[in-house]
Amino acid sequence: MFRPFFRHHQNAWSHTGPKLDPKQACFLTIPQYSFLHPCAPSHYRPALTESMTASLGASLVQSRLDYANSIMYGMSASNMRKLQSVQNSLTRVVLPSLHHLSVSERLSYLHWLPVHCRIQVKIATLTYKTLATCQPSYLYNLLQVYHPS
């Protein structure tokens, strides 16, 4: 049975999503709850195929890493390493038979980008869609098109 992870936060129960630290304005709680999920597939890993485990891992962890990742642009290197370690641990759970491969080879095998590249792709995609459609207007008004001279 799949249950969402909940955490008591500021006198209220809330779903564990990334919480902004108001003092530092960075995601500090992502690695804390993200390490709960890479271990979850290991319990039912023997009953699943490799592709099913990869899909399940992507839906449980990668979706958490991608959630609002465009605001993680410019995040400190230490926080980026924490997020990357979450993704690296997921590759070890998803591909236990390929333990001899390096992390970058496992990411390539799964067709997953490293976290910092995922953030850059998200921003590039958002920028392209905003320029192509002029929507949403609040973002379009912030962009300036570069015209080489």
VENZI-V447016 format. One record per pair of residues at least 24 apart in sequence whose C-alpha atoms are under 8 Angstrom apart, sorted by the first residue. I is the first residue (numbers start at 0). J is the second residue. Records with the same first field share a line. If there is no record, write none. Layout:
I->J, J
This chain:
16->63
17->66
25->71, 74
26->71, 78
27->78
29->63, 64, 82
30->81, 82, 85
33->60, 63, 85
34->85
36->60
37->85, 88, 89, 92
38->89, 92
40->92, 93
41->92
44->93
49->93, 94
52->93
53->93, 109
56->89, 93
60->86, 89
61->86
64->114
65->117, 118
68->118, 121
69->118, 119, 121, 122
71->118
72->118, 119
79->114, 115
82->114
83->113, 114
86->113, 114
